[in-house]
Amino acid sequence: MTYDNIHTYDYYNKRVYDLQEEGWDPVVKSPEELPQKASQALVKSYEGDGRIPIGIFLINPNVPTFEERYSQRLPNYLKIPPSRESIEADGKPIITTEKFKELFRKYVIELK
């Protein structure tokens, strides 16, 4: 364990503040507003005045959620999440190495 007698509870308690309590609006209201809002959120996250912002920096309701985008590629994703899918049957892998490479090329990157 390391003891830090400078960055203590009191140190952070004096500096941390909630963005929303100070009127920060994280919601992107139109696709055109995204670049400006994202830029403002990034600047806010790097405030150099000794204050530490916490809370929600950016919400973009104009794009599908991660789960929605992922389920477009894997239709069963929401029904059977990857952690519940079987990877073996009778002690043998369900997928061959070649099939794995094919899927990897298709969905991730091109293998050399």
N, C-alpha and C positions, 0 to 999 in steps of 0.2 A: 504494500500500500504506500502511496505517496501523499505526503501532507503538503498542502499549498496554503500558506497563511496569508496570501494576497488575494486570490480569487475565492473568497469565502462566500457563504450564504449572504451575508450583509452586502458584500461587493455586488453580487448579481441582483439582489433584492432592490437595491437603489437604482439600478440601471435598466432592468427589464420592464417593458411596458407592452400592453396589448394593443395591436394595431386598430382593431375594430372599436375599442373604447375611445380612441382618438379620432374616429371618423373615417378611417381607411375603408374604401369600398373595393373589395377584391374582384367583383363580378365584371366580366367582359360582356358588354351589352350588344355588341355587333362584331362580326369578323373584322371589320375595318379598324376597330378600336384595339384589337389584340396587340399589334406591335408597340403601341404607345403604352398600354397598360402593363405589358410584360416588361418593358424597359423601366417603367416606374417601380414595379415590384422588385426588380433586380437592384436598382439604386437604393430602394428602401432597405433591402437586406444587407447592404454594405454601409449603412449609416456610420459616419465617422465621428459623431459628436459624443461618443461615450455611452449612448443609449443602445439598448438591445431590444429590437422589435420581436415579438412573438405573435402567433396567430396565423390567419390565412392570408397569404400574399396574393394569390391569383386563383380565380375560378373561371374556367372557360366552358360554359354550357353549350357552346356551338360545335363541339366535337364529341363523338361518341366516347363512352368510358372505355377503359382498358379492356374490361370483360367483353363489352360489345364488339370492339375491334377484333379481339382474339377469337371470339366465337364465330366471326365471319370466316376465319381461316380454318378453324376446327369446330364444326357445328355441334359436336357433343360436349364441348368444353363446359357449358353451364350445367349440363345434366350429370356428367362424370368428370370432375376435375382431375388433372394429371396425377395428383397424389393418390387418387383412388383407382387409377387404371392399372391393370395387371401388366407386368413386364416379363413374366415367365409362366410357363405351363409345364408341369411335371419336371421342374428343375432345369428346363431349357428355355433360352430366350425366345420370346414371341417373334421378334424381328431379326432378320439377318443383318450382317454387317453391310452388305451391299444395299439393302433396302434403307438402312439407316443413313448411309452416305447419300443416297438419292434424295431422301427427305431433307437432309441437312442442306444439300445444294439448292433444293427448291425453296425452302423457307428461311434459311439463314444466310449462308454465303456460298460462294463458288469454291470448291476444293480444288487444289492443284495436284 
